[in-house]
């Protein structure tokens, strides 16, 4: 893996969304590349800062009802199961 590809995958890596193969290649690259290792550390710090500072609000029930009526989430019957509530 080269630095360009590592930078493309960095956001997914921070979020834990790489496939096992991508993660293995990404971590191997980091073990060999100080620049990408530093960039990855900064990306993780940035995510933590954002997570600490973000204001979370509960969606109004009218919005929840409207989204459910669109059929975007088949089988979802309560707002408890919506993605909005899954963010921690």
BELWO-V737805 format. One record per helix or strand. SS is the DSSP state (~ for helix, > for strand). FROM is the first residue (numbers start at 1). TO is the last residue. If there is no record, write none. Layout:
# BELWO-V737805
ss->{SS & SS}
from->{FROM & FROM}
to->{TO & TO}
This chain:
# BELWO-V737805
ss->{~ & ~ & ~ & ~ & ~ & ~}
from->{3 & 20 & 34 & 61 & 79 & 83}
to->{14 & 32 & 53 & 70 & 81 & 86}
